[in-house]
């Protein structure tokens, strides 16, 4: 069996635009963005802060117990400490 039959099966997909570079590139653009939980702006997934409202977008470590906290958490879910930097002792 030669591979000529396979090309005939893929041609309709290419002709209709199912298998194009534009399709795969647009899918990459959609997945490279996230939505800010505060202002609903589209931001890059690589951003740590929203450029529109300044809301933190990445989880961060609690200053007291070092467990991970969500970016919009006001208190640590593990130890209950307020979010933010640890004050002077």
C-alpha positions, 0 to 999 in steps of 0.5 A, a space after each residue: 500500500 502506498 501513502 497516496 490514499 492518506 493525502 486524499 483523506 487530508 485534502 478536505 481538511 486543508 481545503 476547508 481550513 481545519 488544518 491551517 497555521 492560522 487556526 493553530 496560531 489563533 488557538 495559541 493566542 487565546 490560550 496565552 491570555 488570562 482574565 483579571 479577577 478584579 477588572 476582567 481585562 485580558 492579560 498575558 498569562 506571564 504577567 504577575 500583575 494586571 496592567 489595568 488595575 494592579 491586581 496580583 495575578 499569581 499565587 504568592 507565599 504567606 509571609 508567616 507560614 510560607 504556604 501558597 495563597 491566591 493572589 486576591 486572598 486577604 488572609 492566609 487559608 493555612 494560618 489566618 495571617 493577613 496578606 501582605 508583608 510581615 511587620 517588624 517583630 
